[in-house]
Amino acid sequence: MGALYYLSNLCTDTSTRNKRKSMQTVEIKIKMDCDGCERRVKNSVKHMRGVKSIEINRKLNQLKVSGYVDPNKVLKRVTNTGKRAEFWPYNSYPIISKLKEKLKKRGN
């Protein structure tokens, strides 16, 4: 049995099967005006493999998808709904980092 298992592994490409996606949260900026837009966006990613949770904030025009997913595939699936979408922009706030440094200095 071991010899057959060894030979079958030689004949197949296992490098793609062994790669596991890590748990992550994908944040996407997408314009949603009504309940229909929100429903269409949610349904587009709801049945993707690996999706654990979906959060939609229409006021911020934000979609959060958590799970074992590829961010580019999520973005592609959302843009296929006809909506213009992009990854949520990351804004670094220098004031917060300065406050954290001051608090560290006070504590030491």
C-alpha positions as CSV (number, residue, x, y, z in Angstrom):
1,M,0.0,0.0,0.0
2,G,2.8,2.4,0.9
3,A,4.4,2.0,-2.6
4,L,1.2,2.8,-4.4
5,Y,0.6,5.9,-2.2
6,Y,4.2,7.0,-2.9
7,L,3.8,6.5,-6.7
8,S,0.5,8.3,-6.8
9,N,2.0,11.3,-5.0
10,L,4.9,11.4,-7.5
11,C,2.4,11.6,-10.4
12,T,0.2,14.4,-8.9
13,D,1.1,18.0,-8.2
14,T,0.6,18.4,-4.5
15,S,2.1,21.9,-4.2
16,T,-1.3,23.6,-4.9
17,R,-3.2,21.3,-2.5
18,N,-0.9,21.8,0.4
19,K,-1.2,25.6,0.4
20,R,-3.7,26.8,2.9
21,K,-5.1,30.2,2.9
22,S,-4.9,32.1,6.2
23,M,-7.8,33.5,8.1
24,Q,-8.1,37.2,7.1
25,T,-10.5,40.1,6.8
26,V,-10.9,41.8,3.5
27,E,-12.2,45.3,3.6
28,I,-13.7,46.8,0.3
29,K,-15.0,50.2,-0.4
30,I,-18.1,50.0,-2.6
31,K,-20.8,52.5,-3.4
32,M,-24.2,51.2,-2.2
33,D,-27.3,53.5,-2.4
34,C,-30.2,51.2,-1.6
35,D,-31.2,47.9,-0.1
36,G,-31.0,46.2,-3.5
37,C,-27.4,47.2,-3.9
38,E,-26.6,45.9,-0.5
39,R,-28.4,42.6,-1.2
40,R,-26.7,42.1,-4.5
41,V,-23.2,42.7,-3.0
42,K,-23.9,40.4,-0.1
43,N,-25.2,37.6,-2.3
44,S,-22.2,37.9,-4.6
45,V,-19.8,36.9,-1.8
46,K,-22.1,34.8,0.4
47,H,-21.5,31.5,-1.4
48,M,-17.8,31.8,-1.9
49,R,-15.7,29.0,-0.4
50,G,-14.1,29.9,2.9
51,V,-16.3,32.9,3.8
52,K,-17.1,32.9,7.5
53,S,-18.8,36.3,8.0
54,I,-20.0,39.3,6.0
55,E,-20.5,42.8,7.4
56,I,-21.9,45.7,5.4
57,N,-21.9,49.3,6.5
58,R,-23.9,51.3,3.9
59,K,-23.1,54.7,5.6
60,L,-19.4,54.1,5.2
61,N,-19.8,52.3,1.9
62,Q,-17.8,49.4,3.3
63,L,-17.9,45.6,3.0
64,K,-16.0,43.4,5.4
65,V,-15.6,39.7,4.5
66,S,-13.9,37.4,7.0
67,G,-12.7,33.9,6.3
68,Y,-10.2,31.8,4.4
69,V,-10.5,33.8,1.2
70,D,-8.3,35.4,-1.4
71,P,-8.7,39.2,-1.3
72,N,-8.4,39.5,-5.1
73,K,-11.1,36.9,-5.7
74,V,-13.5,38.7,-3.3
75,L,-12.8,42.0,-5.1
76,K,-13.4,40.4,-8.5
77,R,-16.6,38.8,-7.3
78,V,-17.9,42.2,-6.0
79,T,-17.0,44.1,-9.2
80,N,-18.9,41.5,-11.3
81,T,-22.1,42.9,-9.7
82,G,-21.6,46.0,-11.8
83,K,-20.5,48.2,-8.9
84,R,-17.2,50.0,-8.8
85,A,-15.1,48.6,-5.9
86,E,-11.6,49.0,-4.5
87,F,-9.8,47.8,-1.4
88,W,-10.5,49.9,1.7
89,P,-7.8,52.6,1.9
90,Y,-5.5,52.4,4.9
91,N,-4.9,55.7,6.6
92,S,-2.1,56.0,9.1
93,Y,-2.8,58.4,11.8
94,P,0.5,60.0,13.0
95,I,-1.2,61.6,16.0
96,I,-2.1,58.2,17.5
97,S,1.4,56.8,17.1
98,K,2.8,59.9,18.8
99,L,0.4,59.4,21.7
100,K,1.4,55.8,22.1
101,E,5.1,56.8,22.2
102,K,4.4,59.3,24.9
103,L,2.4,56.8,27.0
104,K,5.3,54.3,26.7
105,K,7.8,56.9,27.9
106,R,5.6,57.7,30.9
107,G,5.2,54.1,31.8
108,N,9.0,53.4,31.8
